[in-house]
Amino acid sequence: MRIGLLTEGGYPYVSGDARLWCDRLVRGLEQHEFDIYALSRSEQQEDEGWIQLPPQVSRVRTAPLWTAEDDGVGHGRRARRRFAEAYGELAAAVCAVGEPGGPGEPGASRGAGAVGAAVGPAAGEDVGGDVGVAVGGILGGVLGGVVGPEADRFGNALYALAELARDEGGLVGALRSETAVRALERACRARGALREARAARVPDLLDVAAHLERALRPLSLDWYEDDGLGSVDLCHAAAGGAAALPGLLARHLAGVPLLVTEYGVQLRAHYLASGGEPAPVRALLAAFHGRLAAEVYRQAACITPGNTHARRWQERCGADRAKLRTVYPGMEASRFAEVGESAGCGDPDTLVWVGRIEPAKDLISLLHAFAEIRRQAPKTRLRIVGAAAGAEGAAYLGHCRALAAQLFPDEAECAHAVGDNPVSFEEIGGPEVPDLAEAYAAGAVVVLSSVVEGFPISLVEAMFCGRATVSTDVGAVVEVIGGTGLVVPPRNPRALAEACVTLLRDPERRARLGAAARARALELFTVEQNVAAFHGIYLEIVSHSPVRRVFVDGTGEPLPFGVPAEAHVPGRWTEVSLLAGGRPRWAAGAPGAPGAPGAPVRGTTPVRATPLPAVPSASPVPAVPAVSAVPSGPQEPVVAGEGAR
């Protein structure tokens, strides 16, 4: 089949999000053809170029999100009126609180605070006071109408803008116009608008309008014609938000089914990044991205969160549980095989921390915990391996170095000897740690001290290496380790120190936990299981979608099995027409009985070998349970080994 892979700030560029995962997926599914549609985030990312692409990638189309020149399209009076109406409806849907009596209204069975608490802190976040208030107050209002009239209003307005952009050749200038700002202002002043939106001033409205113009740039792209996204069998968005928007439009304009994968929920990322914005701007942007996420989840044929933590966010934002399939990220296990299979457990007196150095990793608490560890186990050393993330990370690294020098002065055996600090800061590629495997092999226990975490990649790498771990209870940590390591509360140096000392003093327990961790990682987090899961999901989505193109061989003759047989069944399969196991209801019954195999089926016509006309895009694509190699329910994964929480 032909897959349209949609990315934002990642594949096929050399640097960016989800680059390795997308590359492994494309290379693992060599029997399929891939078209890459990539949105870039910066000029630097474009200048760095692409990675080497496999032969199954037949096309790459890119567009920048970081800049856009005015398209110069001169809209006539009718087009300007269409834009004003559609953008006004979009702004009104963004600013609306929701239906009276819904979850976002006072007096509802679950008020705004409850909804915000469920999406924010209950999901394992530590986002700080201001952003926490935003999550509690804003989402309560936004999610009130997420499955009601406001959801339809937002979606209809979005698709009206998309159709206008297709008819007029773009909307960049219109989205930057005074008409857009005035529409936002009217929506903020309207009755029933969000309380924070009513306080918006002109600078706030200009900021919001500029952000919406950037977020809606995919509307003006020429990706949706018949030889573009309109010709693929399936759109696979590698993230939500901007990456999923082209797939949403392809579904509306051409009926292409949409699959959305989120290993890091975009809505959560916007909350974490909006802490410094004024309250009205933060409220309006949160409302817009909440509505967009809800529309993406509503129209997607299938949604694949990378863990239960992301799944909770998606459910709270309106995702139907029947569409959710948990598929863990696939990681390359072979690079850690030598360390994981070796009998040794590293230096028994060394703790290792590996990751990207930034404030969210809370190395300050780790250093204070290590001070307590040294009092109980004086021979212990701490190796911090990683590079600073940007200017903020560099400043944080300098602060950590200063604190380490203050807490642990250079120790020397006598006045004429050179001292040695028990804490070292190193980077991958240096003489001591030439690669990641060597970093994990250097110690007996791997530590994670984060206060905010999505899917903890460093923990999975440590598990592949057969290392016992001590982690803070954030994000998907508990789900990943599944009882094969020790877990403590975040920002609690005393608890972190006690857990580390416990493992340092018990080598048999370390070995037992490390072996269980490696077995769990090999079962759940390898590239092979990830590729197999998506291969099955691709087939299921396409098999229950209308036939949109005929597959032919080299001579132009139709391939007999180019399209799954289920796609030729007249009509659409709905939830009520399916029996347990995904069989259509007409397939039930005794042989020869009405509705049984081989008997006449009322209300249908004989199976045809010619393609059916595409079903209108308004028809929902039913979600049929996918065959996956990983657990798909909301429950926690099966625990392997022992652990403490």
C-alpha positions as CSV (number, residue, x, y, z in Angstrom):
1,M,0.0,0.0,0.0
2,R,1.0,3.6,-0.3
3,I,1.5,5.5,3.0
4,G,1.6,9.3,3.4
5,L,3.8,9.8,6.5
6,L,3.2,13.2,8.0
7,T,5.9,14.8,10.3
8,E,6.6,18.1,12.0
9,G,10.1,19.1,13.0
10,G,11.5,15.6,12.5
11,Y,11.9,13.0,9.7
12,P,13.5,13.1,7.2
13,Y,15.7,15.9,8.6
14,V,19.0,15.1,10.3
15,S,17.8,16.5,13.6
16,G,14.3,16.7,15.2
17,D,11.6,14.8,17.0
18,A,10.8,11.1,16.3
19,R,13.4,11.0,13.6
20,L,14.9,7.6,14.6
21,W,11.4,6.0,15.2
22,C,10.1,7.1,11.7
23,D,13.3,5.9,10.0
24,R,13.1,2.5,11.7
25,L,9.4,2.2,10.8
26,V,9.9,3.0,7.1
27,R,12.9,0.7,6.8
28,G,11.0,-2.1,8.6
29,L,8.0,-1.9,6.3
30,E,9.9,-2.3,3.0
31,Q,6.9,-4.0,1.3
32,H,5.0,-0.7,1.4
33,E,5.6,2.6,-0.5
34,F,6.0,5.8,1.5
35,D,5.5,9.5,0.6
36,I,6.9,11.8,3.2
37,Y,5.2,15.2,3.9
38,A,7.4,17.1,6.3
39,L,6.9,20.4,8.1
40,S,10.2,22.0,9.2
41,R,10.6,24.1,12.4
42,S,13.7,26.3,11.6
43,E,16.0,27.4,8.9
44,Q,18.9,25.6,10.7
45,Q,17.0,22.3,10.5
46,E,16.5,22.7,6.8
47,D,20.2,23.6,6.3
48,E,21.3,20.4,8.1
49,G,19.6,18.4,5.3
50,W,18.1,14.9,5.3
51,I,19.2,11.6,6.4
52,Q,19.8,8.9,3.8
53,L,16.4,7.6,2.8
54,P,15.6,4.0,1.9
55,P,14.3,3.1,-1.6
56,Q,10.7,2.6,-0.5
57,V,10.4,6.4,0.0
58,S,9.1,7.5,-3.4
59,R,8.5,11.2,-2.7
60,V,9.4,13.9,-0.2
61,R,7.6,17.2,0.0
62,T,8.5,19.8,2.6
63,A,7.1,23.1,3.8
64,P,8.4,25.5,6.5
65,L,6.4,26.4,9.7
66,W,9.0,28.9,10.8
67,T,8.4,31.4,8.0
68,A,5.8,32.2,5.3
69,E,5.7,35.0,2.8
70,D,2.4,36.6,1.9
71,D,1.0,34.5,-0.9
72,G,-0.1,37.7,-2.7
73,V,-3.5,36.2,-3.4
74,G,-6.0,39.0,-4.0
75,H,-9.3,37.7,-2.8
76,G,-12.5,39.1,-4.2
77,R,-15.4,40.3,-2.3
78,R,-17.1,36.9,-2.1
79,A,-13.9,35.2,-1.0
80,R,-13.3,37.9,1.7
81,R,-16.9,37.3,3.0
82,R,-16.4,33.6,3.1
83,F,-13.2,34.0,5.0
84,A,-14.7,36.4,7.5
85,E,-17.6,34.0,8.2
86,A,-15.4,30.9,8.5
87,Y,-12.7,32.5,10.6
88,G,-15.3,34.1,12.8
89,E,-16.9,30.7,13.4
90,L,-13.5,29.3,14.2
91,A,-12.7,32.0,16.7
92,A,-16.2,31.7,18.3
93,A,-15.7,28.0,18.7
94,V,-12.3,28.5,20.3
95,C,-13.5,31.2,22.7
96,A,-16.7,29.4,23.7
97,V,-17.0,27.8,27.1
98,G,-19.2,24.9,26.1
99,E,-22.7,23.7,26.6
100,P,-24.5,24.6,29.8
101,G,-24.5,21.7,32.1
102,G,-21.5,20.2,30.3
103,P,-18.2,19.4,32.1
104,G,-17.1,22.9,31.6
105,E,-20.0,24.7,33.2
106,P,-20.8,25.5,36.8
107,G,-23.3,23.1,38.2
108,A,-22.2,20.2,36.0
109,S,-21.5,16.8,37.5
110,R,-17.9,17.4,36.9
111,G,-16.7,21.1,37.0
112,A,-13.8,22.9,35.4
113,G,-11.5,22.2,38.2
114,A,-12.2,18.5,38.1
115,V,-11.5,18.2,34.4
116,G,-8.3,20.2,34.7
117,A,-7.1,18.1,37.6
118,A,-7.8,14.9,35.7
119,V,-5.9,16.1,32.6
120,G,-3.0,17.8,34.4
121,P,-1.8,16.6,37.8
122,A,-3.7,13.4,37.7
123,A,-1.8,12.5,34.6
124,G,1.5,12.6,36.4
125,E,2.5,16.2,35.6
126,D,4.3,18.8,37.7
127,V,3.7,21.9,35.6
128,G,4.0,24.6,38.2
129,G,1.4,26.9,39.7
130,D,0.5,29.2,36.7
131,V,0.3,26.5,34.1
132,G,-1.5,24.2,36.6
133,V,-4.2,26.9,37.0
134,A,-4.4,27.2,33.2
135,V,-4.9,23.4,32.9
136,G,-7.6,23.4,35.6
137,G,-9.5,26.5,34.5
138,I,-9.1,26.5,30.7
139,L,-9.6,22.8,30.0
140,G,-12.7,22.7,32.1
141,G,-14.3,25.2,29.7
142,V,-12.9,23.9,26.5
143,L,-13.7,20.2,27.0
144,G,-17.2,21.0,28.0
145,G,-18.2,21.1,24.3
146,V,-15.6,18.8,22.9
147,V,-18.1,16.3,21.7
148,G,-21.1,18.6,21.3
149,P,-22.1,21.4,19.0
150,E,-18.8,23.4,19.6
151,A,-16.8,20.4,18.2
152,D,-18.9,20.4,15.0
153,R,-18.7,24.2,14.9
154,F,-14.9,24.2,15.1
155,G,-14.5,21.4,12.6
156,N,-17.0,22.9,10.1
157,A,-15.1,26.3,10.3
158,L,-11.8,24.6,9.8
159,Y,-12.9,22.7,6.7
160,A,-14.6,25.8,5.3
161,L,-11.2,27.6,5.6
162,A,-9.5,24.6,3.9
163,E,-11.9,24.7,1.0
164,L,-11.5,28.4,0.6
165,A,-7.7,28.0,0.6
166,R,-8.0,25.4,-2.1
167,D,-10.3,27.5,-4.2
168,E,-8.3,30.7,-3.8
169,G,-4.8,29.4,-3.8
170,G,-3.9,30.2,-0.2
171,L,-4.9,32.1,3.0
172,V,-1.6,33.3,4.4
173,G,-2.4,37.0,3.8
174,A,-6.0,36.6,5.0
175,L,-4.9,34.9,8.2
176,R,-2.6,37.9,8.9
177,S,-5.2,40.5,8.1
178,E,-7.1,42.9,10.3
179,T,-10.2,40.9,9.5
180,A,-8.8,38.0,11.5
181,V,-7.9,40.1,14.5
182,R,-11.3,41.8,14.6
183,A,-13.0,38.4,14.4
184,L,-10.9,37.2,17.4
185,E,-11.9,40.4,19.3
186,R,-15.6,39.9,18.6
187,A,-15.4,36.3,19.8
188,C,-13.6,37.3,23.0
189,R,-16.2,39.9,23.8
190,A,-19.2,37.7,22.9
191,R,-21.5,36.4,25.6
192,G,-20.5,33.0,26.9
193,A,-16.8,33.4,26.0
194,L,-14.0,32.1,28.3
195,R,-13.4,34.4,31.3
196,E,-9.7,34.7,30.5
197,A,-10.5,35.5,26.8
198,R,-12.8,38.4,27.8
199,A,-9.7,40.1,29.4
200,A,-7.7,40.0,26.2
201,R,-6.2,43.3,25.0
202,V,-5.0,44.3,21.5
203,P,-1.4,43.0,22.1
204,D,-2.8,39.7,23.3
205,L,-5.1,39.4,20.2
206,L,-2.2,40.2,17.9
207,D,-0.1,37.5,19.5
208,V,-2.9,34.9,19.3
209,A,-3.7,35.8,15.6
210,A,0.0,35.4,14.7
211,H,0.1,32.0,16.4
212,L,-3.1,30.8,14.7
213,E,-1.7,31.9,11.3
214,R,1.4,29.8,12.0
215,A,-0.6,26.8,13.1
216,L,-3.0,27.0,10.1
217,R,-0.3,27.4,7.4
218,P,-0.9,23.8,6.3
219,L,-4.3,25.0,5.0
220,S,-2.5,26.9,2.2
221,L,-0.3,24.0,1.0
222,D,-0.7,22.3,-2.3
223,W,-0.5,18.8,-0.9
224,Y,-4.1,17.8,-1.2
225,E,-4.5,17.3,-5.0
226,D,-5.2,14.0,-6.6
227,D,-1.5,13.2,-7.2
228,G,-0.5,14.2,-3.6
229,L,-2.1,13.2,-0.3
230,G,-5.3,12.5,-2.3
231,S,-3.6,9.5,-3.9
232,V,-2.3,7.7,-0.8
233,D,-4.1,4.8,0.8
234,L,-3.5,6.0,4.4
235,C,-2.2,9.1,6.1
236,H,0.0,8.4,9.2
237,A,0.7,11.4,11.3
238,A,3.8,10.9,13.4
239,A,2.5,13.4,16.0
240,G,-0.6,15.4,16.8
241,G,-1.1,19.2,16.2
242,A,0.5,20.6,13.0
243,A,1.7,17.2,11.8
244,A,-1.9,15.8,11.9
245,L,-3.6,18.8,10.3
246,P,-2.6,17.8,6.7
247,G,-4.0,14.3,7.3
248,L,-7.2,15.8,8.7
249,L,-7.6,17.9,5.5
250,A,-6.8,14.9,3.3
251,R,-9.5,13.0,5.0
252,H,-12.0,15.8,4.5
253,L,-11.1,16.6,0.9
254,A,-10.3,13.2,-0.4
255,G,-11.6,10.6,2.1
256,V,-8.1,9.3,3.0
257,P,-8.2,7.5,6.4
258,L,-6.0,9.0,9.1
259,L,-3.8,7.2,11.7
260,V,-2.4,9.4,14.5
261,T,0.6,8.3,16.6
262,E,1.6,10.3,19.7
263,Y,4.6,9.4,21.8
264,G,4.5,12.9,23.3
265,V,1.1,14.6,23.4
266,Q,1.3,17.9,21.6
267,L,-1.4,19.5,23.8
268,R,0.7,18.7,26.9
269,A,3.8,20.3,25.2
270,H,1.8,23.5,24.6
271,Y,0.8,23.7,28.3
272,L,4.4,23.3,29.4
273,A,5.7,25.9,26.9
274,S,3.0,28.5,27.7
275,G,3.9,29.3,31.3
276,G,5.4,32.7,30.5
277,E,2.5,33.9,28.3
278,P,-0.1,36.4,29.6
279,A,-3.2,34.7,30.9
280,P,-5.5,35.6,27.9
281,V,-3.0,34.4,25.4
282,R,-2.4,31.2,27.3
283,A,-6.2,30.6,27.6
284,L,-6.9,31.2,23.9
285,L,-4.0,29.1,22.6
286,A,-4.8,26.3,25.0
287,A,-8.4,26.4,23.8
288,F,-7.4,26.4,20.1
289,H,-5.0,23.4,20.5
290,G,-7.5,21.6,22.6
291,R,-10.2,22.0,19.9
292,L,-7.8,20.9,17.2
293,A,-6.7,17.9,19.2
294,A,-10.3,16.9,19.8
295,E,-11.1,17.2,16.1
296,V,-8.1,15.1,15.1
297,Y,-9.0,12.4,17.6
298,R,-12.6,12.5,16.4
299,Q,-11.8,12.0,12.7
300,A,-8.9,9.6,13.0
301,A,-9.6,6.0,12.1
302,C,-7.1,4.9,14.8
303,I,-5.0,6.6,17.5
304,T,-1.8,4.9,18.8
305,P,-0.5,6.4,22.0
306,G,3.0,5.3,23.0
307,N,2.0,4.7,26.7
308,T,-0.9,4.8,29.1
309,H,0.2,8.3,30.3
310,A,-0.3,9.7,26.8
311,R,-3.5,7.6,26.5
312,R,-5.0,9.4,29.5
313,W,-4.4,12.8,28.0
314,Q,-6.0,11.6,24.7
315,E,-9.1,10.2,26.5
316,R,-9.6,13.5,28.4
317,C,-9.4,15.4,25.2
318,G,-12.2,13.5,23.6
319,A,-10.5,10.4,22.0
320,D,-12.8,7.4,21.7
321,R,-11.4,4.5,23.6
322,A,-12.5,2.1,20.8
323,K,-9.9,3.9,18.5
324,L,-7.0,3.7,21.0
325,R,-4.2,1.1,20.5
326,T,-1.2,1.4,22.7
327,V,2.0,0.8,20.7
328,Y,5.3,1.3,22.5
329,P,8.1,3.0,20.7
330,G,10.5,0.6,19.0
331,M,14.2,0.9,20.0
332,E,17.3,-0.8,18.7
333,A,18.2,-3.5,21.2
334,S,21.2,-4.9,19.3
335,R,23.4,-1.9,20.2
336,F,23.1,-2.9,23.9
337,A,23.2,-6.6,23.4
338,E,26.9,-7.1,24.4
339,V,26.4,-5.2,27.7
340,G,23.1,-6.8,28.5
341,E,24.3,-10.3,27.9
342,S,27.6,-9.9,29.9
343,A,27.7,-11.4,33.3
344,G,29.2,-8.4,35.0
345,C,27.1,-5.6,36.5
346,G,29.5,-2.7,36.2
347,D,31.3,-1.0,39.0
348,P,29.4,-1.9,42.1
349,D,30.1,1.5,43.7
350,T,29.0,3.7,40.8
351,L,25.7,5.3,40.0
352,V,25.0,6.5,36.4
353,W,22.6,9.2,35.1
354,V,22.2,9.5,31.3
355,G,20.1,12.0,29.5
356,R,19.7,15.5,28.2
357,I,20.7,18.1,30.8
358,E,17.9,20.6,31.5
359,P,15.9,21.8,34.5
360,A,13.1,19.2,34.1
361,K,15.7,16.5,34.8
362,D,16.2,17.8,38.4
363,L,19.9,17.1,38.8
364,I,19.8,19.4,41.8
365,S,17.8,16.9,43.8
366,L,20.1,14.1,42.5
367,L,23.2,15.9,43.8
368,H,21.6,16.5,47.2
369,A,20.5,12.8,47.3
370,F,24.1,11.8,46.4
371,A,25.4,13.7,49.4
372,E,23.2,11.5,51.6
373,I,24.4,8.4,49.8
374,R,28.0,9.3,50.4
375,R,27.4,9.5,54.1
376,Q,26.1,6.0,54.1
377,A,28.3,4.5,51.3
378,P,31.5,6.7,51.2
379,K,33.0,4.8,48.2
380,T,30.1,5.6,45.9
381,R,30.7,7.7,42.7
382,L,28.2,9.4,40.5
383,R,28.7,9.7,36.7
384,I,26.4,12.2,34.9
385,V,26.5,11.6,31.2
386,G,24.8,13.9,28.8
387,A,24.9,17.2,26.9
388,A,23.2,20.5,27.7
389,A,19.9,21.2,25.9
390,G,20.2,24.8,24.5
391,A,21.1,27.9,26.4
392,E,18.8,27.1,29.3
393,G,20.4,23.7,29.6
394,A,23.9,25.2,29.5
395,A,23.1,27.6,32.3
396,Y,21.6,24.7,34.3
397,L,24.7,22.5,33.7
398,G,26.9,25.4,35.1
399,H,24.8,25.6,38.2
400,C,25.0,21.8,38.7
401,R,28.8,21.9,38.4
402,A,29.0,24.6,40.9
403,L,26.7,22.8,43.4
404,A,28.8,19.5,42.9
405,A,32.0,21.4,43.7
406,Q,30.4,22.9,46.8
407,L,28.9,19.7,48.1
408,F,31.9,17.5,47.3
409,P,35.2,19.3,47.6
410,D,38.1,17.5,45.9
411,E,39.2,14.7,48.2
412,A,42.9,13.8,48.7
413,E,44.6,11.2,50.9
414,C,47.2,13.7,52.0
415,A,48.3,17.3,51.6
416,H,50.6,16.5,48.6
417,A,48.1,14.4,46.6
418,V,45.7,15.5,44.0
419,G,42.0,15.4,45.0
420,D,39.2,13.8,43.0
421,N,35.6,14.8,43.0
422,P,33.2,11.8,43.3
423,V,30.8,13.5,40.8
424,S,31.9,13.6,37.1
425,F,30.1,15.4,34.2
426,E,30.8,13.6,30.8
427,E,29.5,13.5,27.3
428,I,28.9,10.7,24.9
429,G,31.9,10.4,22.5
430,G,34.6,11.2,25.1
431,P,37.4,8.8,26.0
432,E,35.6,7.5,29.0
433,V,32.2,7.0,27.4
434,P,32.6,6.4,23.6
435,D,29.0,5.3,23.2
436,L,25.7,4.9,25.1
437,A,26.3,1.2,25.9
438,E,29.6,2.1,27.6
439,A,27.8,4.7,29.7
440,Y,25.3,2.3,31.1
441,A,28.0,-0.4,31.5
442,A,30.0,2.0,33.8
443,G,27.8,1.6,36.8
444,A,25.7,-0.9,38.8
445,V,22.6,1.3,39.2
446,V,21.0,3.8,36.7
447,V,19.1,6.7,38.2
448,L,16.4,8.9,36.8
449,S,15.5,12.0,38.8
450,S,13.1,13.9,36.5
451,V,10.1,16.0,37.6
452,V,8.6,16.0,34.1
453,E,8.9,13.0,31.8
454,G,7.0,11.5,28.8
455,F,8.3,8.2,27.7
456,P,11.7,7.6,29.5
457,I,14.0,6.5,26.8
458,S,17.0,6.3,29.1
459,L,15.2,3.8,31.3
460,V,14.5,1.5,28.4
461,E,18.1,1.7,27.3
462,A,19.2,0.8,30.8
463,M,16.8,-2.1,30.8
464,F,18.3,-3.4,27.5
465,C,21.7,-3.3,29.3
466,G,20.3,-5.4,32.2
467,R,20.7,-2.6,34.8
468,A,18.7,-2.1,38.0
469,T,17.1,1.3,38.1
470,V,15.9,3.9,40.6
471,S,13.4,6.4,39.1
472,T,11.0,9.1,40.1
473,D,7.3,8.5,39.6
474,V,6.6,10.8,36.7
475,G,5.2,10.3,33.2
476,A,5.2,6.7,31.9
477,V,8.0,5.6,34.3
478,V,6.0,3.0,36.3
479,E,4.4,1.6,33.1
480,V,7.8,1.2,31.4
481,I,9.7,-0.5,34.3
482,G,6.7,-2.6,35.3
483,G,8.1,-3.6,38.7
484,T,11.7,-4.2,37.5
485,G,13.1,-1.2,39.4
486,L,12.6,1.0,42.4
487,V,10.3,4.1,42.1
488,V,10.3,7.1,44.5
489,P,8.3,10.4,44.6
490,P,9.8,13.3,42.5
491,R,11.7,16.1,44.3
492,N,12.4,13.9,47.3
493,P,16.2,13.6,47.7
494,R,15.9,11.5,50.9
495,A,13.7,8.8,49.2
496,L,16.0,8.8,46.2
497,A,19.1,8.3,48.4
498,E,17.5,5.4,50.4
499,A,16.5,3.6,47.2
500,C,20.0,3.9,45.7
501,V,21.7,2.7,48.9
502,T,19.3,-0.3,49.1
503,L,20.4,-1.5,45.7
504,L,24.1,-0.7,46.2
505,R,24.1,-2.9,49.3
506,D,22.3,-5.8,47.7
507,P,24.2,-7.2,44.6
508,E,21.9,-10.2,44.3
509,R,18.8,-8.0,44.1
510,R,20.5,-5.8,41.5
511,A,21.2,-8.7,39.3
512,R,17.7,-10.1,39.7
513,L,16.1,-6.8,38.8
514,G,18.5,-6.2,35.9
515,A,17.7,-9.6,34.4
516,A,13.9,-9.0,34.7
517,A,14.3,-5.5,33.2
518,R,16.1,-6.8,30.2
519,A,13.5,-9.5,29.6
520,R,10.7,-6.9,29.8
521,A,12.4,-4.5,27.4
522,L,13.1,-7.3,24.8
523,E,9.4,-8.3,25.0
524,L,7.8,-4.8,24.7
525,F,10.2,-2.1,23.4
526,T,12.0,-3.5,20.4
527,V,11.8,-2.2,16.8
528,E,10.4,-5.6,15.7
529,Q,7.3,-5.4,17.9
530,N,6.7,-1.8,16.9
531,V,6.9,-2.5,13.2
532,A,4.7,-5.6,13.5
533,A,2.1,-3.7,15.4
534,F,1.9,-0.9,12.8
535,H,1.9,-3.4,9.9
536,G,-1.2,-5.0,11.4
537,I,-2.9,-1.6,12.0
538,Y,-2.2,-0.4,8.5
539,L,-3.9,-3.5,7.0
540,E,-6.9,-3.2,9.3
541,I,-7.5,0.5,8.5
542,V,-7.2,0.0,4.7
543,S,-9.2,-3.1,4.7
544,H,-12.2,-1.3,6.2
545,S,-11.8,1.8,4.0
546,P,-13.4,2.4,0.6
547,V,-11.4,1.2,-2.4
548,R,-9.9,4.4,-3.9
549,R,-7.5,3.2,-6.5
550,V,-6.8,0.0,-8.5
551,F,-3.4,-1.8,-8.2
552,V,-1.9,-2.9,-11.4
553,D,1.2,-4.9,-12.4
554,G,3.9,-4.0,-14.9
555,T,1.6,-4.7,-17.9
556,G,-1.2,-2.6,-16.6
557,E,-3.4,-5.6,-15.5
558,P,-5.2,-5.3,-12.1
559,L,-3.5,-7.3,-9.4
560,P,-6.0,-9.9,-8.0
561,F,-5.0,-9.3,-4.3
562,G,-3.8,-5.7,-4.5
563,V,-6.7,-4.6,-2.3
564,P,-8.1,-6.6,0.7
565,A,-11.3,-8.5,-0.1
566,E,-13.2,-6.8,2.7
567,A,-12.9,-3.4,0.9
568,H,-15.1,-4.7,-1.9
569,V,-18.1,-5.4,0.4
570,P,-20.9,-3.0,-0.5
571,G,-21.7,-0.4,2.1
572,R,-19.8,0.5,5.3
573,W,-19.2,-1.6,8.4
574,T,-20.6,0.0,11.5
575,E,-20.3,-0.8,15.1
576,V,-23.8,-2.2,15.3
577,S,-23.2,-4.4,12.2
578,L,-20.2,-6.2,13.6
579,L,-20.2,-9.2,15.8
580,A,-17.6,-10.2,18.4
581,G,-14.2,-10.8,16.7
582,G,-14.9,-8.1,14.0
583,R,-17.1,-10.4,11.8
584,P,-20.0,-8.7,9.9
585,R,-23.4,-9.6,11.2
586,W,-24.4,-11.1,7.9
587,A,-21.7,-13.7,8.4
588,A,-23.5,-15.2,11.4
589,G,-26.0,-18.0,11.5
590,A,-26.2,-21.6,10.5
591,P,-25.3,-22.7,7.0
592,G,-28.1,-22.0,4.6
593,A,-30.0,-19.8,7.0
594,P,-30.8,-16.2,6.1
595,G,-27.6,-14.2,6.7
596,A,-25.4,-17.3,6.8
597,P,-22.4,-17.8,4.5
598,G,-23.7,-19.0,1.1
599,A,-27.2,-17.8,1.7
600,P,-28.8,-14.7,0.0
601,V,-28.1,-11.5,2.0
602,R,-31.0,-9.0,2.1
603,G,-30.2,-5.4,1.3
604,T,-27.0,-6.1,-0.5
605,T,-25.8,-6.7,-4.0
606,P,-23.3,-9.3,-5.2
607,V,-19.6,-8.7,-4.4
608,R,-18.1,-6.6,-7.2
609,A,-14.5,-6.7,-8.5
610,T,-14.6,-3.0,-9.5
611,P,-13.7,-0.2,-7.2
612,L,-16.5,1.5,-5.3
613,P,-17.0,5.2,-5.3
614,A,-15.5,6.9,-2.3
615,V,-17.8,7.4,0.7
616,P,-18.3,11.1,1.6
617,S,-15.8,12.4,4.1
618,A,-18.5,13.1,6.6
619,S,-19.0,9.3,7.2
620,P,-17.1,8.1,10.2
621,V,-14.5,5.4,9.7
622,P,-15.3,2.6,12.1
623,A,-12.6,1.5,14.5
624,V,-12.1,-2.3,14.6
625,P,-9.8,-3.7,17.2
626,A,-6.4,-4.1,15.8
627,V,-4.2,-7.1,16.1
628,S,-1.2,-5.9,18.0
629,A,1.8,-7.4,19.6
630,V,1.4,-5.1,22.6
631,P,-1.3,-4.6,25.3
632,S,-4.0,-2.3,24.0
633,G,-6.2,-1.8,27.1
634,P,-6.0,1.0,29.7
635,Q,-4.6,-1.3,32.3
636,E,-1.0,-1.3,33.4
637,P,1.4,-3.8,31.7
638,V,2.1,-7.1,33.2
639,V,4.7,-6.8,36.0
640,A,8.0,-8.8,35.5
641,G,10.3,-9.2,38.4
642,E,10.1,-7.4,41.7
643,G,10.0,-3.7,42.6
644,A,9.1,-1.1,45.1
645,R,6.9,2.0,44.7
